[in-house]
Amino acid sequence: MAFPVGTPFSGAAANPAYSGTFIPQIWSGKLIEKFYNATVLAAISNTDYEGEIKNQGDTVNIRTKPTITINSYSADQALVLQRPASNIVQLQITQGEYFNTVEDDVYAVQSDINMMSMWADDAAQQMKIVIDTQVLSTLYASVSAYNTGLTAGKITGKFNLGAPNANISLAGNPVIVDNTNVLNYIIDLGTVLDEQNIPEQGRWLVIPSWMAGFIKKSDLRQVSISGDGVSILRNGLLGMIDRFTLYASNLLPTSTVDNAWYVFAGHSHGLTFASQISKIETLRSEQTFGTILRGLQIYGSKVVDGTAIAVLYATPNTGAL
C-alpha cells in the first residue's frame, strides 16, 4: 500500500469518508500463499568456483586437463617430446541483479507482519527466477554442433533433434513431440551424449511442463526405463529416465515463430555457474521516513564443455495435449 507522492498522512486521507455507519476494517495477519517458477540452475551446473568470486567484474581462470598425445613406437627411433599445456577457460563475473525496497515508518507501526523478512524471502525467489532465465537463454549458442540439429551424433550423425532457423525471425525445423515419441527423443539425447563419451552418472534433462505431461501419458510400463523400480504411471513422479534426472521448468527459452522450446540435456561438467549475494543491507531513507532494504547478487556462467550438453528443439503436438 502506498500514498500518492505529496499526499499528507492523516486519518482523513487514510480512511473513507464517514457515511454515518461505522464499519471497522481488519488487516489479516495471514498471507495468501505465493507460488514461484521452479529454478534448476544449481542442480544442472558446476558451482565449484562460487567461493572464488567477490565483486562484479571478477574473473575466474579455470584450468582444464591437457590432452596427452600417444605415438607409435619402433625400435631405435627418437622419441617425440610433448610439453602438455592446459587450456584456460575464463569465467567472467560480469552480471548483476538488484532489488531496492522501502518500508515507510507509518506502515511499519501499523503492520503486524514482518514486512522486511517477507520482502527478503520474495526477493530471493525472484532473483533465482531472473538468473535462471538469463543463463538458460545463453546455453544453445555454445553447444557442440554434434549435439544439436537435424544430423546430431558425433559418430553416426543420424539423430534429428530439430533446429531453429539461423534467422530467428524465420521458421525453423522443430521436432513434433507427443506421448507416443517423447521417450524416443529422450533416449536419442542420451545416445548423442554417449557418442561424446559423457559420463552416465550425473546427467540431467530440463524439460518444459507440456513435455512432462506427455511423459506421464506415455506407456511407461517398463519399470527399467524409469530406473526407480516403480512405473511412472503408478507413482506419478518424474525421477530418472534413461540415466537422466528430469527437471521440469517454465523458464526454458522459446521461439514464438515456431512455438518451440529449447530442451537441454547434459552433465554438470558442461556448465559452470558462480553466484554470490555481494551486498544486502538496510539503511534509513533520505527521501522519506522509512527503512530501505536492498540487495545485489552478482553472477557469471559459461559453457566450459559444449560436448557435455545436447539440445532438442521441440514443439508439442497440440492435438495430443
N, C-alpha and C positions, 0 to 999 in steps of 0.2 A: 504494500500500500504506500502511495506517495502523494503529497500535496503538489499542485502546480507550483512552479517556481514563483516566489514572491507572495504566495498566499500566507497570510498570518495564521499562526496556530492559535485557535480559540475554540471554545465549546461550540459556538455558533457555526464555525467552519467545519468542525469535525462531525457534526451530527445533523440529521434532517431537521427542518423547521418544526416547532411544536405545533401539533394539529389538534390538540385538545384531548387526545388519548395517548397516554404514555405506554410505549411498548419497549421494554428493555431488550438490549442486544447482548448475546453471549458469544464470546470468542472461544471456540473449542480448543482444548489442549491437545487434540488428536489431529494427525495429519493424514491426508489421503496418500496411500502408497504410490510411489513413483517407480516405473519400470524403465530400465535402460537397455540400449543395444548391447549385446554381448561383445566383449572385446577379446581378441585372441592373440595379440602380438607377443605377449610374454610367453605363450605356450609354443609358438612356432619359430621363435628366433633364438639365437645365441646371445645371451646377455652377460658374457664373461667380462666385458670391458666396462661395465657400468661404474665400477669403483674407481676408474681412472679418469673420470671427467669431473670438472669443477665449474667451468664457466662456458657460456655460449661463445663459440669461436675456437674452442679447444680442438686439437687434432690428436687422434689416437693412431699410432703407427702399428699395424698388425703384421707380424712376420708369418710367412707361410712356409711349409716344408718344401725344400728343393727336390727336384726330380733327379735321381741318380741314373746316369747313362750306363747301360750294360753293353759291353763289347765282346765280340767273339775273340777267342784266343787260339793261337797256334804256336808251336814250339819255336823258340829263339826270336820271337817278334818283340819289338819295342812296345812298352805299354803306354797307352794314351792317358795322360794325367788330367783329371777333371777337378775343377775347383767349384764345388756346389755353391750356388748363390740363391738366397731366399728372395722371392718377390715381396715387395712391401705394399700392403693394402692400407690406404688411409681412410679412417672413419672420421668424417668431419662433423663436429657438433655445431651445426650452423642454424638449427631451427629452434624456435621457442614459442610457447603459448602462455598467455597470462589471463588472470581474472582480477577484477578490481571492484569491490562492492563496499557500500557504506550502510551502516545502521544508525538512523537518527536516534538521539537520546530519548526523545519523547515516546518513540515506539518501543525502545528497549525497556522503559519503565512500565509500559502498559502490557508488554508481552509476557506470557507465562511459558514461552518456548525459548530454548536456547537457539536463537536465530543464527548466530555466528557458527556454531557447531553444525547446524543443518546446512548452511550455505557451503561450508568447507567440504562436507561429505558430497554434496551435489557437484561442486566444482571438480572434485577428484574424479568422479564418474564421467563428467562431460569432457574433461581433459583426456581421459583414456579414449573416448569415442573419437574425438578430433584427431588424435595422434594415430590411432589405428587406421582411420580413413585415409589419412595422408600417406602413411607408409605403404599400405596395401595398394594405393594407386600408382606407386612407382615401381612395383616389382616386375611387371611384364617386360619393360624395356631392357632389363638386364638378364633375362633368362636365356640360356643356351638355345641357339637356333635348332638344335637337335631335339629339344624338349617341348616344342610347340609347333603349331602349323598343320598343314594338310599332309605332310610327309615326315612326321616325327619318328624318332628312333635312331640313335646313332649307328646301330649295326644294320637294322633292316630298312628303316625309312618307310615303314608300311602303316603307320598309325595316323589316322585323321583325327586331330584334336581340335579342329576348327581354327579359323584365323580371322582377325579383323582386317579391314582394308587399310593399307598404308595411309590413305587419306581418310581420317576418321569421320569425315562428313559423308562418306560414301558407304554403301552397304558392303559388308564383308561376307564371310562364309562360316557362320557358326554351325556347330552340330546341333541337331534337334534331339533333346533328351526327354524320355518319359520313363514310366515304371518298367517297361519291357527291356530297355537297353542301358539303364543307368549303371547297373553292375558292370556291364561290359566296358564302359568308359572308365570306371574306377580301376578296373583291372588293367586296362591299357595304360593308364597313367603310371601304375606300378611297374609295368613292363618297360616303359620308357626310362624310368629311373634305374631299373635293373640293367639296362643297356649302357648306363653311365657308371655302373659299379657303385651305386649309392647304397650305404648300409640299410638293411631291412629294419633294424631296431631304431626307433626314434623318428619314424616317418609320420607325417601329418597330412591332413587334407582339409581344406577350408571350403565349404560349400554354401550356396545360398539356401534360404529356407525352403523354396519350392523344390529344390533338388533333394533335400532331406525328406520332404513329403513323398517324392517318388520312391525313395529307398524304402520307406515304411510301407508303401503299396506294392513293392516288388515281391517276387516269390522267393523269400529268403528262408526256405525250409531246410536248406543245407546248413546245419549248425557250423560246419567248418569254415564257412565264408566269414561269419562274424567273429570267430576266434574266441568267443567267450563262453562256449558251452551251452548257450541258450539261444533259440531262434529269436531274431529281432522282432518278428511278427508276434511272438508271445510276450516278450518283456517290454516292448515299446521303447527301448533305449537304442541310441546310436553310439556304439562303442568303437570297435575296431572292425574294419573290412579290408581284406587283402593287405594286411600289415600296416594299414593307415589308422591312426587315431583321428576320428572325424570331429570337426568343429563346424557348427552352423553359425553363419554371420550375415547380418543385413548390411555390413559395411564394405562388401566387396565392390570393386569398380564395375561399372556397367556401360553399355553402349545403347543410347536411346535410338540410334539408327537401326540397329539390328535387334533391339530388345534382347540383348545378350549380356551374359555375366562372364567375368574372368574368374575361373575356378582354379585355385592354386593347390598344388601338391608338392611335397618336398621333405627335406630333412633340415633340422635346426642348424646344421653345419653351413647351409647355404646363405642364411640371412643373419646378419649381426645387428643388434639394436642396443643402444645405450641411452639412458634417460635418467634425469635427476631433477628433483624439485630443488632448484638452487636458492630460491627465496620464498618464504612465506612469513608474513608479518602483519601485525595490527598496529595502527597508529591513529592519532587524533586527526580528524579532518580540519583543514584550514578554511574551508569554504562553508561549513555547516557545523552544527553541534552534533557530532556523531563520531563513530569509530569506523575506520576503514579496515577491511580485510582484503589483502591482495596476495597473489602468489604467482610465481614464474616457474615454468618447467621447461628445461632445455633438453634437446634430444638430437640424435642422429641415427641414421640407418644406412645399411649398404648391403647389397647382394655381393658377398665375397666369393661365392662359387655358384655361377649360373647353371652348372651342370646338376646341382642338387635341388633344383626347383623346376617343376613342369607346370604347364598351363593348359587348361581346357577352356576353349571359348564356346560357350553353350547358350542355347535358348530353349525355354520349355515348350514342349508340345502342348499348347493351350487346350487342345481337345481332351488331353488326359489328366488335366488338373482337377 
